[in-house]
Amino acid sequence: MNNTIDLIKLHEGLKLKPYRCTAGKVTIGYGRNIEDNGITAAEAEYLLLADIQNVRRELIDRLPWATGLDVVRWSVLVDMCFNLGWPRLSGFKKTLAYIKSGEYNEAAMEMLDSVWANQVGKRAIRLAEMMRTGEWPE
């Protein structure tokens, strides 16, 4: 061992899920006290981009046909999967079938006729409109 980073890694250990340290603080990684320190905007951006990449890969694996969608409708699916997770998004069977067959008005109506739409409000309205029109919101 010949540097500070290795020394701290040795003492802290790596935990990839949040835990409570000996002082009772919510901690992650190599002893990062997220309860008191949080994360920076740059770290949040990095995590967001990594999470979006993971969602995209999952959608490509689960719905290979979706890669043929225009960028707006693809983005709707990515947003919904990011928000819901694949297990819950996969429950939108009618919505996904309508999207696959290009019936975007019907897909939008199905999106809005869901518990999820009631939970997320304006997000669902915006995404349904994007699905219907294939256009970015203004």
KALINWO-V323254 format. One record per residue. N is the residue number from 1. D_FIRST is the distance of its C-alpha to the first C-alpha in whole Angstrom. Layout:
n:d_first
N:D_FIRST
N:D_FIRST
This chain:
n:d_first
1:0
2:4
3:6
4:9
5:9
6:6
7:7
8:11
9:11
10:9
11:12
12:15
13:15
14:17
15:21
16:23
17:26
18:27
19:27
20:27
21:24
22:25
23:27
24:29
25:28
26:28
27:25
28:23
29:20
30:17
31:19
32:21
33:25
34:27
35:30
36:30
37:28
38:29
39:28
40:29
41:32
42:30
43:28
44:31
45:32
46:29
47:30
48:33
49:33
50:31
51:33
52:36
53:35
54:34
55:38
56:39
57:38
58:39
59:42
60:43
61:42
62:44
63:47
64:47
65:50
66:49
67:47
68:51
69:52
70:52
71:49
72:50
73:51
74:48
75:46
76:48
77:47
78:43
79:44
80:46
81:43
82:40
83:43
84:44
85:41
86:43
87:44
88:46
89:47
90:48
91:51
92:53
93:54
94:57
95:56
96:53
97:57
98:58
99:56
100:55
101:59
102:59
103:61
104:59
105:62
106:62
107:58
108:58
109:61
110:59
111:55
112:58
113:59
114:56
115:54
116:51
117:54
118:55
119:51
120:50
121:54
122:53
123:50
124:53
125:56
126:54
127:52
128:55
129:57
130:55
131:55
132:59
133:59
134:56
135:55
136:53
137:54
138:55
